[in-house]
Amino acid sequence: MKTANQDIKPITTKINQNGNIEIGGCDLVELANKYGTPLYVFDEATIRSITRSYKDAFKSCKNINMMFAAKAFMTKAVCKIMEQEEFGLDLCSGGEIYTAKSSGFDMSKTLFNGNNKSYDELNYALECGVGTVSVDNFFELALLNDIAKSQNKTVRILLRITPGIECHTHKYIQTGHLDSKFGFDLTRLDEAVELIRDEYSNLNLSGLHAHIGSQIFEKNVYFDEVGVIFKEIKRIKDKYGITLHEVNIGGGLGIKYTEKDTPVSIYEIAETIINSVKIHSDKYEIEEPSIFIEPGRSVVGTAGVTLYTAGSSKQVPKGRKYQAVDGGMSDNARPSLYEAEYTVEIANNPKGEACEKVTIAGKHCESGDILAKDIMLPEIEEGDTICFYTTGAYGYSMSSNYNRVLKSAAVLVNNGNSDIIINRQSYEQLCENDIIPDRLN
Ligand SMILES: *Cc1c(COP(=O)(O)O)cnc(C)c1O
């Protein structure tokens, strides 16, 4: 069955009577006028369609737990939606823990991840009652045990392992290959297990965790990953008599940014994973553990679009035509970071004939600040509302104040309603942490 991550546009996208693009029953041109641009627009129906597809696709799996990888897009409103959809949260910084906690999220349903969690962050995580910590390395094992002891607690942990699986995605978003900064090398896993058993009495090892990368289109890597993890579970059981009953296989499912992308359906991924769990638990004669998955991009990516207003343009003699918009690498770092590509439409002219090759440039003082290179669009006029699809994941969350450009607002749309979920930053907020030392006055 097809799922919303396999489409470029949010599920509620249509062209309305005004001839404009509409999402969640809201005219994008009206949204741009009302809230200003750049503007992130999130379609609530698409987010919920994806979370429900995940739950439905895995429903035959006895003990499955969904965690949303919050780093893809996190605000308090998103935490609320995840709570309603019965997803846990996968968090990777003190700031994400704070956001979840202050939204009222049940912290026992959170997992804390990361390859260099600080003392303060771990301390805070335990104070907030984070459910599980995925420990990445030996340094963290010792640190976390000390902190747990000082708080008189026992912490449930997973060990993050490097499964040695490569997936065909951009090298910056591969994480499961052997030469990776994340996780325990399998050759040193036993050492970690022994330390926990013999020395770290405030740590309670409940399972293994891996995450092999992002924007993955192949199913087989998940099949193999489960195999690698189950093999370790079997080995640890035989060697130490320790039963690990949790397996977290990470996130990474791909979405469709342009027609070139061919992401698989959530149902296909689920079938592969369920199948692999079954096959490998039979093969290794272990009881089926609880399975955790933690998708990020695929949950919110397709639901979000970014609106810009067209400004200046420039035709280089015998060269490119550049059309500048009022945002750029500060609200979407992905094109300059990994040459990510997007599908673009003119929200007030979606049906116009795409007769012109144009490069959409941001407004930042950086030549690499190009949002879309050599795409075909109808002729753009100044003031047009330009819509970039699939910007829901790693857009706002990677945004910056480069050039002291203000961070954009985000609205959540549903059934003709639009609600601000992130206010546009103000100039006052931009400078609120700046201090002029007395001696400069
Ligand atoms: C980033 C990350 C995820 C989510 O990855 P997506 O590609 O956004 O689904 C899941 N687990 C871990 C440990 C991560 O670092």
Ligand as a Chemical Component Dictionary entry (heavy atoms), coordinates in Angstrom:
data_LIG
# 
_chem_comp.id                   LIG 
_chem_comp.type                 NON-POLYMER 
_chem_comp.pdbx_formal_charge   0 
_chem_comp.three_letter_code    LIG 
# 
loop_
_chem_comp_atom.comp_id 
_chem_comp_atom.atom_id 
_chem_comp_atom.alt_atom_id 
_chem_comp_atom.type_symbol 
_chem_comp_atom.charge 
_chem_comp_atom.model_Cartn_x 
_chem_comp_atom.model_Cartn_y 
_chem_comp_atom.model_Cartn_z 
_chem_comp_atom.pdbx_ordinal 
LIG C1 C1 C 0 18.663 11.061 12.937 1  
LIG C2 C2 C 0 18.352 9.808  13.630 2  
LIG C3 C3 C 0 17.151 9.162  13.388 3  
LIG C4 C4 C 0 16.154 9.644  12.365 4  
LIG O1 O1 O 0 16.618 9.526  11.081 5  
LIG P1 P1 P 0 15.650 9.887  9.839  6  
LIG O2 O2 O 0 16.476 9.646  8.655  7  
LIG O3 O3 O 0 15.269 11.308 10.004 8  
LIG O4 O4 O 0 14.488 8.966  9.925  9  
LIG C5 C5 C 0 16.878 8.025  14.103 10 
LIG N1 N1 N 0 17.756 7.539  15.014 11 
LIG C6 C6 C 0 18.919 8.139  15.274 12 
LIG C7 C7 C 0 19.825 7.570  16.290 13 
LIG C8 C8 C 0 19.268 9.289  14.599 14 
LIG O5 O5 O 0 20.437 9.863  14.847 15 
# 
loop_
_chem_comp_bond.comp_id 
_chem_comp_bond.atom_id_1 
_chem_comp_bond.atom_id_2 
_chem_comp_bond.value_order 
_chem_comp_bond.pdbx_ordinal 
LIG C1 C2 SING 1  
LIG C2 C3 SING 2  
LIG C2 C8 DOUB 3  
LIG C3 C4 SING 4  
LIG C3 C5 DOUB 5  
LIG C4 O1 SING 6  
LIG O1 P1 SING 7  
LIG P1 O2 DOUB 8  
LIG P1 O3 SING 9  
LIG P1 O4 SING 10 
LIG C5 N1 SING 11 
LIG N1 C6 DOUB 12 
LIG C6 C7 SING 13 
LIG C6 C8 SING 14 
LIG C8 O5 SING 15 
# 
